[in-house]
Amino acid sequence: MIFPEAMTSLDHYKQFKSALSQATGKDVPILANITEFGQTPLFGCEELASVGVDMVLYPLSAFRAMNKAAENVYQHLLSVGNQEALTPQMQTRAELYEHLNYHSYEDKLDQLFADNKS
């Protein structure tokens, strides 16, 4: 897999893929690193696939969104003094546990410790 740095157009990906295939005689997988605020435009997966990109990474998207959300929470806490108005925007404990499949793991641990006691 090859990651061409800072491609600025879809055509560049297409040309790169073609040149690489000709040079190696192989279909070498291409990785696109789509990070906000970089040189590569924010192309979509379908656009990238159409020019031969095999894998797309979004390495900082969630991190940047989480940082901005955290900043907003702390600004709100500084100005209002509590987080009550923000709770509708937050993931509940039940949602977190569901996402993590928490209760299944808890049940397995309970069973493991119960088995060890016998």
The first five atom37 places (N, CA, C, CB, O) and aatype in JSON, in Angstrom:
{
  "aatype": [12, 9, 13, 14, 6, 0, 12, 16, 15, 10, 3, 8, 18, 11, 5, 13, 11, 15, 0, 10, 15, 5, 0, 16, 7, 11, 3, 19, 14, 9, 10, 0, 2, 9, 16, 6, 13, 7, 5, 16, 14, 10, 13, 7, 4, 6, 6, 10, 0, 15, 19, 7, 19, 3, 12, 19, 10, 18, 14, 10, 15, 0, 13, 1, 0, 12, 2, 11, 0, 0, 6, 2, 19, 18, 5, 8, 10, 10, 15, 19, 7, 2, 5, 6, 0, 10, 16, 14, 5, 12, 5, 16, 1, 0, 6, 10, 18, 6, 8, 10, 2, 18, 8, 15, 18, 6, 3, 11, 10, 3, 5, 10, 13, 0, 3, 2, 11, 15],
  "atom_mask": [
    [1, 1, 1, 1, 1],
    [1, 1, 1, 1, 1],
    [1, 1, 1, 1, 1],
    [1, 1, 1, 1, 1],
    [1, 1, 1, 1, 1],
    [1, 1, 1, 1, 1],
    [1, 1, 1, 1, 1],
    [1, 1, 1, 1, 1],
    [1, 1, 1, 1, 1],
    [1, 1, 1, 1, 1],
    [1, 1, 1, 1, 1],
    [1, 1, 1, 1, 1],
    [1, 1, 1, 1, 1],
    [1, 1, 1, 1, 1],
    [1, 1, 1, 1, 1],
    [1, 1, 1, 1, 1],
    [1, 1, 1, 1, 1],
    [1, 1, 1, 1, 1],
    [1, 1, 1, 1, 1],
    [1, 1, 1, 1, 1],
    [1, 1, 1, 1, 1],
    [1, 1, 1, 1, 1],
    [1, 1, 1, 1, 1],
    [1, 1, 1, 1, 1],
    [1, 1, 1, 0, 1],
    [1, 1, 1, 1, 1],
    [1, 1, 1, 1, 1],
    [1, 1, 1, 1, 1],
    [1, 1, 1, 1, 1],
    [1, 1, 1, 1, 1],
    [1, 1, 1, 1, 1],
    [1, 1, 1, 1, 1],
    [1, 1, 1, 1, 1],
    [1, 1, 1, 1, 1],
    [1, 1, 1, 1, 1],
    [1, 1, 1, 1, 1],
    [1, 1, 1, 1, 1],
    [1, 1, 1, 0, 1],
    [1, 1, 1, 1, 1],
    [1, 1, 1, 1, 1],
    [1, 1, 1, 1, 1],
    [1, 1, 1, 1, 1],
    [1, 1, 1, 1, 1],
    [1, 1, 1, 0, 1],
    [1, 1, 1, 1, 1],
    [1, 1, 1, 1, 1],
    [1, 1, 1, 1, 1],
    [1, 1, 1, 1, 1],
    [1, 1, 1, 1, 1],
    [1, 1, 1, 1, 1],
    [1, 1, 1, 1, 1],
    [1, 1, 1, 0, 1],
    [1, 1, 1, 1, 1],
    [1, 1, 1, 1, 1],
    [1, 1, 1, 1, 1],
    [1, 1, 1, 1, 1],
    [1, 1, 1, 1, 1],
    [1, 1, 1, 1, 1],
    [1, 1, 1, 1, 1],
    [1, 1, 1, 1, 1],
    [1, 1, 1, 1, 1],
    [1, 1, 1, 1, 1],
    [1, 1, 1, 1, 1],
    [1, 1, 1, 1, 1],
    [1, 1, 1, 1, 1],
    [1, 1, 1, 1, 1],
    [1, 1, 1, 1, 1],
    [1, 1, 1, 1, 1],
    [1, 1, 1, 1, 1],
    [1, 1, 1, 1, 1],
    [1, 1, 1, 1, 1],
    [1, 1, 1, 1, 1],
    [1, 1, 1, 1, 1],
    [1, 1, 1, 1, 1],
    [1, 1, 1, 1, 1],
    [1, 1, 1, 1, 1],
    [1, 1, 1, 1, 1],
    [1, 1, 1, 1, 1],
    [1, 1, 1, 1, 1],
    [1, 1, 1, 1, 1],
    [1, 1, 1, 0, 1],
    [1, 1, 1, 1, 1],
    [1, 1, 1, 1, 1],
    [1, 1, 1, 1, 1],
    [1, 1, 1, 1, 1],
    [1, 1, 1, 1, 1],
    [1, 1, 1, 1, 1],
    [1, 1, 1, 1, 1],
    [1, 1, 1, 1, 1],
    [1, 1, 1, 1, 1],
    [1, 1, 1, 1, 1],
    [1, 1, 1, 1, 1],
    [1, 1, 1, 1, 1],
    [1, 1, 1, 1, 1],
    [1, 1, 1, 1, 1],
    [1, 1, 1, 1, 1],
    [1, 1, 1, 1, 1],
    [1, 1, 1, 1, 1],
    [1, 1, 1, 1, 1],
    [1, 1, 1, 1, 1],
    [1, 1, 1, 1, 1],
    [1, 1, 1, 1, 1],
    [1, 1, 1, 1, 1],
    [1, 1, 1, 1, 1],
    [1, 1, 1, 1, 1],
    [1, 1, 1, 1, 1],
    [1, 1, 1, 1, 1],
    [1, 1, 1, 1, 1],
    [1, 1, 1, 1, 1],
    [1, 1, 1, 1, 1],
    [1, 1, 1, 1, 1],
    [1, 1, 1, 1, 1],
    [1, 1, 1, 1, 1],
    [1, 1, 1, 1, 1],
    [1, 1, 1, 1, 1],
    [1, 1, 1, 1, 1],
    [1, 1, 1, 1, 1],
    [1, 1, 1, 1, 1]
  ],
  "atom_positions": [
    [[0.86, -1.17, 0.0], [0.0, 0.0, 0.0], [0.9, 1.23, 0.0], [-0.97, 0.0, 1.22], [1.91, 1.29, 0.71]],
    [[0.51, 2.21, -0.81], [1.28, 3.45, -0.92], [0.38, 4.62, -0.58], [1.88, 3.61, -2.35], [-0.78, 4.68, -0.97]],
    [[0.94, 5.55, 0.16], [0.24, 6.78, 0.55], [0.9, 7.96, -0.16], [0.26, 6.97, 2.1], [1.96, 8.42, 0.27]],
    [[0.28, 8.45, -1.23], [0.82, 9.65, -1.88], [0.45, 10.89, -1.07], [0.3, 9.77, -3.34], [-0.73, 11.12, -0.77]],
    [[1.42, 11.67, -0.73], [1.26, 12.83, 0.15], [0.69, 14.03, -0.6], [2.59, 13.2, 0.78], [1.11, 14.34, -1.71]],
    [[-0.28, 14.69, 0.02], [-0.78, 16.02, -0.39], [-1.26, 16.08, -1.84], [0.3, 17.03, -0.2], [-0.93, 17.01, -2.57]],
    [[-2.05, 15.11, -2.25], [-2.66, 15.16, -3.58], [-3.71, 16.27, -3.58], [-3.3, 13.78, -3.97], [-4.5, 16.39, -2.64]],
    [[-3.72, 17.08, -4.62], [-4.63, 18.23, -4.63], [-5.77, 18.09, -5.62], [-3.86, 19.46, -4.95], [-6.61, 18.98, -5.73]],
    [[-5.82, 16.96, -6.34], [-6.95, 16.74, -7.24], [-7.2, 15.25, -7.39], [-6.69, 17.4, -8.63], [-6.31, 14.43, -7.17]],
    [[-8.41, 14.91, -7.77], [-8.73, 13.51, -8.03], [-7.9, 12.97, -9.19], [-10.23, 13.34, -8.32], [-7.5, 11.81, -9.19]],
    [[-7.66, 13.83, -10.17], [-6.87, 13.41, -11.32], [-5.45, 13.02, -10.91], [-6.82, 14.52, -12.36], [-4.85, 12.12, -11.51]],
    [[-4.91, 13.69, -9.9], [-3.57, 13.32, -9.42], [-3.55, 11.89, -8.89], [-3.1, 14.3, -8.32], [-2.61, 11.14, -9.15]],
    [[-4.6, 11.51, -8.16], [-4.68, 10.12, -7.68], [-4.75, 9.15, -8.85], [-5.92, 9.94, -6.77], [-4.07, 8.12, -8.86]],
    [[-5.55, 9.5, -9.83], [-5.71, 8.63, -11.0], [-4.38, 8.48, -11.74], [-6.79, 9.2, -11.95], [-4.0, 7.37, -12.11]],
    [[-3.69, 9.58, -11.95], [-2.39, 9.55, -12.63], [-1.36, 8.76, -11.82], [-1.87, 10.98, -12.88], [-0.59, 7.99, -12.38]],
    [[-1.36, 8.96, -10.52], [-0.42, 8.26, -9.65], [-0.66, 6.76, -9.71], [-0.55, 8.76, -8.19], [0.29, 5.98, -9.84]],
    [[-1.91, 6.36, -9.62], [-2.26, 4.93, -9.66], [-1.82, 4.32, -10.99], [-3.79, 4.74, -9.46], [-1.26, 3.23, -11.02]],
    [[-2.09, 5.03, -12.07], [-1.72, 4.54, -13.4], [-0.21, 4.41, -13.55], [-2.28, 5.46, -14.48], [0.28, 3.39, -14.03]],
    [[0.52, 5.44, -13.14], [1.99, 5.41, -13.25], [2.58, 4.3, -12.38], [2.58, 6.77, -12.84], [3.53, 3.63, -12.79]],
    [[2.04, 4.12, -11.21], [2.53, 3.07, -10.31], [2.27, 1.69, -10.9], [1.86, 3.2, -8.93], [3.13, 0.8, -10.82]],
    [[1.11, 1.5, -11.47], [0.77, 0.21, -12.09], [1.7, -0.07, -13.27], [-0.7, 0.21, -12.57], [2.16, -1.2, -13.44]],
    [[1.96, 0.95, -14.07], [2.86, 0.77, -15.22], [4.29, 0.48, -14.76], [2.85, 2.03, -16.11], [4.97, -0.36, -15.35]],
    [[4.73, 1.16, -13.72], [6.11, 0.99, -13.25], [6.34, -0.36, -12.58], [6.46, 2.1, -12.28], [7.42, -0.93, -12.69]],
    [[5.33, -0.87, -11.88], [5.51, -2.11, -11.12], [4.9, -3.33, -11.79], [4.91, -1.96, -9.75], [5.27, -4.47, -11.48]],
    [[3.98, -3.09, -12.71], [3.26, -4.2, -13.31], [2.26, -4.83, -12.36], [0.0, 0.0, 0.0], [1.73, -5.91, -12.62]],
    [[1.99, -4.14, -11.27], [1.07, -4.65, -10.25], [0.01, -3.61, -9.92], [1.83, -5.06, -8.98], [0.18, -2.41, -10.19]],
    [[-1.07, -4.09, -9.35], [-2.11, -3.19, -8.85], [-1.79, -2.88, -7.39], [-3.54, -3.82, -9.01], [-2.28, -3.56, -6.49]],
    [[-0.99, -1.86, -7.17], [-0.57, -1.49, -5.82], [-1.69, -0.68, -5.17], [0.77, -0.68, -5.84], [-2.13, 0.32, -5.74]],
    [[-2.15, -1.08, -3.98], [-3.21, -0.33, -3.31], [-2.76, 1.09, -2.94], [-3.67, -1.07, -2.05], [-1.62, 1.32, -2.56]],
    [[-3.7, 2.02, -3.08], [-3.44, 3.43, -2.78], [-4.27, 3.84, -1.57], [-3.79, 4.33, -4.01], [-5.45, 3.5, -1.45]],
    [[-3.63, 4.57, -0.67], [-4.26, 5.09, 0.54], [-4.37, 6.6, 0.44], [-3.45, 4.68, 1.8], [-3.4, 7.28, 0.11]],
    [[-5.55, 7.13, 0.72], [-5.75, 8.58, 0.8], [-5.91, 8.96, 2.26], [-7.0, 9.03, -0.03], [-6.7, 8.37, 2.99]],
    [[-5.16, 9.95, 2.68], [-5.2, 10.47, 4.04], [-5.96, 11.79, 3.99], [-3.75, 10.65, 4.66], [-5.4, 12.82, 3.62]],
    [[-7.23, 11.76, 4.36], [-8.07, 12.95, 4.24], [-8.17, 13.61, 5.61], [-9.49, 12.59, 3.7], [-9.0, 13.25, 6.44]],
    [[-7.31, 14.59, 5.81], [-7.3, 15.32, 7.06], [-7.74, 16.76, 6.82], [-5.91, 15.27, 7.72], [-7.34, 17.39, 5.84]],
    [[-8.53, 17.26, 7.71], [-9.02, 18.62, 7.58], [-7.84, 19.59, 7.67], [-10.08, 18.93, 8.68], [-6.87, 19.36, 8.39]],
    [[-7.95, 20.67, 6.93], [-6.98, 21.76, 6.97], [-5.64, 21.41, 6.35], [-6.77, 22.2, 8.39], [-4.65, 22.11, 6.56]],
    [[-5.6, 20.32, 5.58], [-4.39, 19.95, 4.85], [-4.48, 20.41, 3.41], [0.0, 0.0, 0.0], [-5.38, 21.17, 3.04]],
    [[-3.55, 19.95, 2.6], [-3.54, 20.35, 1.19], [-4.54, 19.58, 0.34], [-2.16, 20.18, 0.62], [-5.04, 20.09, -0.66]],
    [[-4.84, 18.35, 0.74], [-5.78, 17.54, -0.03], [-7.21, 17.97, 0.27], [-5.59, 16.03, 0.29], [-7.6, 18.05, 1.44]],
    [[-7.98, 18.27, -0.77], [-9.39, 18.62, -0.54], [-10.14, 17.47, 0.14], [-10.08, 18.98, -1.88], [-9.68, 16.33, 0.13]],
    [[-11.27, 17.78, 0.71], [-12.06, 16.79, 1.45], [-12.91, 15.96, 0.49], [-12.95, 17.48, 2.51], [-14.14, 16.08, 0.47]],
    [[-12.25, 15.12, -0.29], [-12.93, 14.25, -1.24], [-13.72, 13.18, -0.49], [-11.93, 13.6, -2.2], [-13.34, 12.77, 0.61]],
    [[-14.82, 12.73, -1.1], [-15.61, 11.65, -0.53], [-15.07, 10.29, -0.94], [0.0, 0.0, 0.0], [-14.28, 10.17, -1.88]],
    [[-15.49, 9.27, -0.22], [-15.03, 7.9, -0.49], [-15.36, 7.45, -1.91], [-15.65, 6.93, 0.51], [-14.52, 6.84, -2.58]],
    [[-16.56, 7.75, -2.37], [-16.95, 7.33, -3.72], [-16.1, 8.02, -4.77], [-18.44, 7.63, -3.97], [-15.69, 7.4, -5.75]],
    [[-15.84, 9.31, -4.58], [-14.98, 10.04, -5.52], [-13.59, 9.4, -5.57], [-14.86, 11.53, -5.12], [-13.04, 9.18, -6.65]],
    [[-13.05, 9.11, -4.41], [-11.71, 8.53, -4.34], [-11.68, 7.13, -4.94], [-11.21, 8.49, -2.9], [-10.74, 6.78, -5.65]],
    [[-12.69, 6.34, -4.66], [-12.76, 4.99, -5.24], [-12.82, 5.05, -6.76], [-13.98, 4.23, -4.69], [-12.25, 4.2, -7.45]],
    [[-13.5, 6.06, -7.28], [-13.66, 6.17, -8.74], [-12.35, 6.44, -9.46], [-14.66, 7.26, -9.07], [-12.25, 6.25, -10.67]],
    [[-11.32, 6.9, -8.73], [-10.02, 7.17, -9.35], [-8.95, 6.18, -8.86], [-9.57, 8.6, -9.05], [-7.75, 6.41, -9.05]],
    [[-9.4, 5.09, -8.24], [-8.48, 4.01, -7.9], [-7.94, 3.99, -6.49], [0.0, 0.0, 0.0], [-7.06, 3.19, -6.18]],
    [[-8.46, 4.85, -5.63], [-8.01, 4.82, -4.23], [-8.68, 3.64, -3.53], [-8.35, 6.17, -3.5], [-9.89, 3.45, -3.64]],
    [[-7.89, 2.86, -2.82], [-8.38, 1.64, -2.2], [-8.78, 1.79, -0.74], [-7.34, 0.58, -2.31], [-9.63, 1.05, -0.25]],
    [[-8.18, 2.74, -0.05], [-8.47, 2.93, 1.37], [-8.38, 4.42, 1.69], [-7.49, 2.11, 2.27], [-7.53, 5.14, 1.18]],
    [[-9.29, 4.86, 2.56], [-9.32, 6.27, 2.97], [-9.23, 6.34, 4.48], [-10.62, 6.98, 2.45], [-9.96, 5.66, 5.2]],
    [[-8.33, 7.18, 4.97], [-8.2, 7.43, 6.4], [-8.7, 8.83, 6.73], [-6.73, 7.25, 6.86], [-8.51, 9.77, 5.96]],
    [[-9.33, 8.94, 7.87], [-9.74, 10.23, 8.43], [-9.07, 10.31, 9.8], [-11.34, 10.38, 8.52], [-9.75, 10.15, 10.82]],
    [[-7.76, 10.56, 9.86], [-7.0, 10.36, 11.08], [-7.33, 11.29, 12.24], [-5.59, 10.48, 10.78], [-7.13, 10.91, 13.4]],
    [[-7.81, 12.47, 11.97], [-8.04, 13.42, 13.07], [-9.46, 13.96, 13.13], [-7.1, 14.57, 12.93], [-9.74, 14.8, 13.99]],
    [[-10.34, 13.51, 12.29], [-11.7, 14.07, 12.22], [-12.43, 13.97, 13.56], [-12.5, 13.36, 11.15], [-12.92, 14.98, 14.07]],
    [[-12.5, 12.78, 14.12], [-13.21, 12.61, 15.39], [-12.49, 13.34, 16.51], [-13.34, 11.11, 15.74], [-13.13, 13.95, 17.37]],
    [[-11.17, 13.29, 16.51], [-10.39, 13.97, 17.55], [-10.65, 15.48, 17.53], [-8.89, 13.7, 17.36], [-10.83, 16.1, 18.58]],
    [[-10.66, 16.06, 16.33], [-10.9, 17.51, 16.23], [-12.32, 17.86, 16.69], [-10.69, 17.99, 14.79], [-12.52, 18.86, 17.37]],
    [[-13.28, 17.02, 16.33], [-14.66, 17.27, 16.76], [-14.79, 17.13, 18.27], [-15.63, 16.29, 16.05], [-15.48, 17.93, 18.91]],
    [[-14.13, 16.13, 18.85], [-14.17, 15.95, 20.31], [-13.5, 17.12, 21.02], [-13.49, 14.63, 20.71], [-13.99, 17.59, 22.05]],
    [[-12.38, 17.58, 20.48], [-11.7, 18.73, 21.1], [-12.58, 19.97, 21.09], [-10.39, 19.03, 20.37], [-12.66, 20.69, 22.09]],
    [[-13.25, 20.2, 19.96], [-14.13, 21.38, 19.87], [-15.29, 21.23, 20.84], [-14.65, 21.56, 18.42], [-15.68, 22.19, 21.5]],
    [[-15.86, 20.03, 20.93], [-16.96, 19.79, 21.87], [-16.49, 20.01, 23.31], [-17.52, 18.37, 21.71], [-17.21, 20.62, 24.1]],
    [[-15.31, 19.52, 23.64], [-14.77, 19.71, 25.0], [-14.56, 21.19, 25.29], [-13.45, 18.95, 25.18], [-14.88, 21.68, 26.37]],
    [[-14.02, 21.9, 24.32], [-13.82, 23.34, 24.49], [-15.15, 24.04, 24.75], [-13.15, 23.95, 23.24], [-15.24, 24.91, 25.63]],
    [[-16.18, 23.67, 24.0], [-17.51, 24.27, 24.2], [-18.08, 23.95, 25.57], [-18.47, 23.79, 23.11], [-18.7, 24.81, 26.2]],
    [[-17.88, 22.73, 26.04], [-18.36, 22.34, 27.37], [-17.68, 23.19, 28.44], [-18.11, 20.84, 27.64], [-18.34, 23.72, 29.33]],
    [[-16.37, 23.31, 28.36], [-15.65, 24.06, 29.39], [-15.97, 25.56, 29.33], [-14.15, 23.86, 29.24], [-16.03, 26.22, 30.37]],
    [[-16.18, 26.08, 28.14], [-16.6, 27.49, 28.03], [-17.97, 27.68, 28.68], [-16.64, 27.94, 26.55], [-18.21, 28.66, 29.38]],
    [[-18.86, 26.73, 28.43], [-20.2, 26.78, 29.03], [-20.1, 26.7, 30.55], [-21.09, 25.64, 28.47], [-20.77, 27.45, 31.26]],
    [[-19.29, 25.79, 31.06], [-19.12, 25.65, 32.51], [-18.57, 26.94, 33.13], [-18.19, 24.48, 32.83], [-18.99, 27.34, 34.21]],
    [[-17.64, 27.57, 32.43], [-17.09, 28.83, 32.94], [-18.14, 29.93, 32.98], [-15.91, 29.27, 32.07], [-18.2, 30.72, 33.92]],
    [[-18.96, 29.97, 31.94], [-19.93, 31.08, 31.86], [-21.22, 30.81, 32.64], [-20.27, 31.36, 30.41], [-21.81, 31.75, 33.18]],
    [[-21.67, 29.56, 32.7], [-22.96, 29.25, 33.33], [-22.78, 28.62, 34.72], [-23.76, 28.3, 32.43], [-23.57, 28.86, 35.63]],
    [[-21.74, 27.82, 34.86], [-21.47, 27.22, 36.16], [-21.93, 25.79, 36.32], [0.0, 0.0, 0.0], [-21.62, 25.16, 37.34]],
    [[-22.66, 25.25, 35.35], [-23.05, 23.84, 35.39], [-23.29, 23.34, 33.97], [-24.33, 23.63, 36.27], [-23.32, 24.12, 33.02]],
    [[-23.46, 22.04, 33.84], [-23.6, 21.42, 32.52], [-25.03, 21.01, 32.18], [-22.71, 20.23, 32.43], [-25.24, 20.31, 31.18]],
    [[-25.99, 21.41, 32.98], [-27.37, 20.93, 32.8], [-27.89, 21.15, 31.38], [-28.28, 21.63, 33.78], [-28.48, 20.23, 30.8]],
    [[-27.69, 22.32, 30.81], [-28.21, 22.61, 29.47], [-27.51, 21.8, 28.39], [-28.07, 24.09, 29.17], [-28.01, 21.68, 27.27]],
    [[-26.37, 21.24, 28.7], [-25.6, 20.49, 27.71], [-25.93, 19.0, 27.68], [-24.13, 20.66, 27.98], [-25.57, 18.31, 26.73]],
    [[-26.61, 18.51, 28.7], [-26.84, 17.06, 28.77], [-27.58, 16.47, 27.57], [-27.6, 16.74, 30.01], [-27.32, 15.32, 27.23]],
    [[-28.5, 17.2, 26.91], [-29.12, 16.6, 25.72], [-28.12, 16.32, 24.58], [-30.21, 17.52, 25.2], [-28.38, 15.48, 23.72]],
    [[-26.99, 17.01, 24.59], [-25.97, 16.79, 23.57], [-25.01, 15.66, 23.93], [-25.18, 18.07, 23.35], [-24.21, 15.23, 23.1]],
    [[-25.1, 15.17, 25.15], [-24.14, 14.18, 25.64], [-24.63, 12.75, 25.44], [-23.85, 14.42, 27.1], [-25.83, 12.48, 25.4]],
    [[-23.68, 11.85, 25.32], [-23.98, 10.43, 25.28], [-24.34, 9.98, 26.7], [-22.76, 9.6, 24.73], [-23.61, 10.25, 27.66]],
    [[-25.47, 9.32, 26.83], [-25.88, 8.84, 28.15], [-25.05, 7.63, 28.56], [-27.39, 8.5, 28.16], [-24.38, 7.01, 27.73]],
    [[-25.12, 7.3, 29.83], [-24.44, 6.1, 30.31], [-25.01, 4.87, 29.61], [-24.59, 5.96, 31.85], [-24.26, 3.97, 29.21]],
    [[-26.33, 4.81, 29.45], [-26.95, 3.67, 28.78], [-26.46, 3.55, 27.33], [-28.49, 3.79, 28.8], [-26.19, 2.45, 26.85]],
    [[-26.35, 4.68, 26.64], [-25.85, 4.65, 25.26], [-24.41, 4.17, 25.21], [-25.97, 6.05, 24.63], [-24.04, 3.38, 24.34]],
    [[-23.59, 4.65, 26.13], [-22.19, 4.21, 26.18], [-22.11, 2.71, 26.43], [-21.43, 4.98, 27.28], [-21.38, 2.01, 25.73]],
    [[-22.85, 2.22, 27.42], [-22.82, 0.8, 27.74], [-23.3, -0.04, 26.56], [-23.68, 0.51, 28.97], [-22.75, -1.11, 26.28]],
    [[-24.33, 0.44, 25.88], [-24.83, -0.28, 24.7], [-23.76, -0.33, 23.61], [-26.12, 0.41, 24.15], [-23.51, -1.38, 23.02]],
    [[-23.13, 0.79, 23.38], [-22.09, 0.86, 22.34], [-20.92, -0.07, 22.66], [-21.58, 2.31, 22.2], [-20.38, -0.73, 21.77]],
    [[-20.53, -0.12, 23.92], [-19.4, -0.95, 24.34], [-19.78, -2.41, 24.57], [-18.81, -0.39, 25.6], [-18.91, -3.26, 24.78]],
    [[-21.08, -2.7, 24.53], [-21.57, -4.03, 24.88], [-21.12, -4.39, 26.3], [-21.06, -5.1, 23.86], [-20.75, -5.52, 26.6]],
    [[-21.18, -3.39, 27.15], [-20.66, -3.46, 28.52], [-21.26, -4.6, 29.33], [-20.92, -2.15, 29.22], [-20.54, -5.33, 30.01]],
    [[-22.56, -4.74, 29.27], [-23.22, -5.75, 30.11], [-22.81, -7.17, 29.74], [-24.73, -5.61, 30.02], [-22.76, -8.05, 30.59]],
    [[-22.52, -7.39, 28.48], [-22.04, -8.71, 28.06], [-20.69, -9.02, 28.71], [-21.93, -8.78, 26.53], [-20.47, -10.12, 29.19]],
    [[-19.79, -8.03, 28.7], [-18.48, -8.22, 29.34], [-18.63, -8.4, 30.85], [-17.56, -7.03, 29.03], [-17.95, -9.23, 31.46]],
    [[-19.51, -7.62, 31.43], [-19.75, -7.72, 32.87], [-20.26, -9.13, 33.23], [-20.76, -6.64, 33.33], [-19.83, -9.72, 34.21]],
    [[-21.18, -9.64, 32.42], [-21.71, -10.99, 32.64], [-20.61, -12.04, 32.52], [-22.84, -11.3, 31.65], [-20.56, -12.99, 33.31]],
    [[-19.72, -11.88, 31.54], [-18.62, -12.83, 31.36], [-17.68, -12.8, 32.56], [-17.84, -12.52, 30.07], [-17.22, -13.84, 33.02]],
    [[-17.38, -11.6, 33.06], [-16.53, -11.5, 34.25], [-17.19, -12.12, 35.47], [-16.19, -10.03, 34.53], [-16.54, -12.83, 36.24]],
    [[-18.47, -11.85, 35.63], [-19.2, -12.45, 36.76], [-19.13, -13.97, 36.68], [-20.67, -11.98, 36.77], [-18.91, -14.64, 37.69]],
    [[-19.33, -14.51, 35.49], [-19.28, -15.96, 35.3], [-17.88, -16.49, 35.58], [-19.72, -16.33, 33.88], [-17.72, -17.53, 36.21]],
    [[-16.87, -15.78, 35.1], [-15.49, -16.19, 35.31], [-15.16, -16.27, 36.8], [-14.53, -15.23, 34.61], [-14.58, -17.25, 37.26]],
    [[-15.54, -15.24, 37.55], [-15.26, -15.24, 38.98], [-16.12, -16.26, 39.72], [-15.5, -13.84, 39.56], [-15.67, -16.84, 40.71]],
    [[-17.32, -16.48, 39.25], [-18.18, -17.5, 39.87], [-17.57, -18.89, 39.66], [-19.62, -17.44, 39.29], [-17.59, -19.72, 40.56]],
    [[-17.03, -19.13, 38.45], [-16.4, -20.42, 38.15], [-15.15, -20.63, 38.99], [-16.05, -20.5, 36.66], [-14.86, -21.76, 39.39]],
    [[-14.41, -19.57, 39.25], [-13.17, -19.68, 40.03], [-13.43, -19.95, 41.51], [-12.35, -18.42, 39.89], [-12.57, -20.48, 42.2]],
    [[-14.61, -19.6, 41.99], [-14.95, -19.82, 43.4], [-15.34, -21.26, 43.68], [-16.08, -18.89, 43.82], [-15.27, -21.72, 44.82]],
    [[-15.75, -21.98, 42.63], [-16.2, -23.35, 42.86], [-15.06, -24.33, 42.95], [-17.15, -23.79, 41.79], [-15.28, -25.52, 43.15]]
  ]
}
